[in-house]
Amino acid sequence: MILDNEKYTKVRGAQAQGARTVKEVKDMTGINIENDQELREIEAVVQNVCRCQNVSVNEVVSAVKNGADTMEKVMEETKAGTGCGRCKGIIANIIENKR
C-alpha cells in the first residue's frame, strides 16, 4: 500500500464522521492526493468499512436498511467489527445516518 499511515488515519476518521466519497473525505480533512495510485487506494478505503473481515460500506448500509439497527446486529449480520474493532466508529455512523 502506498497510502501512508497519516492519510489512512484521516480517511478512516472522516468515514467515522460520515464521509462516504473521496470528495467528502477531501472536504473534511483537506487531504492532498498526490497521484492516481493514491487516489485509487483512498477510493478502496472509502468503499470498505471493515478491513479485517473485508466488509464494504454497501454491505453495512444494506444490513442497516434491512433492520440491523444496533452495533451487535450489524456485527452479527456482516461480521464487520468482529476483528480488531477499529471500524466500529464507522459502523456507528452508518447506523445513526442510515447511509
Secondary structure, DSSP 8 states (H G I E B T S, - for coil): --S-HHHHHHHHHHHHTT--SHHHHHHHH-----SHHHHHHHHHHHHEEETTTTEEHHHHHHHHHTT--SHHHHHHHH-TTSSS-TTHHHHHHHHHHT-
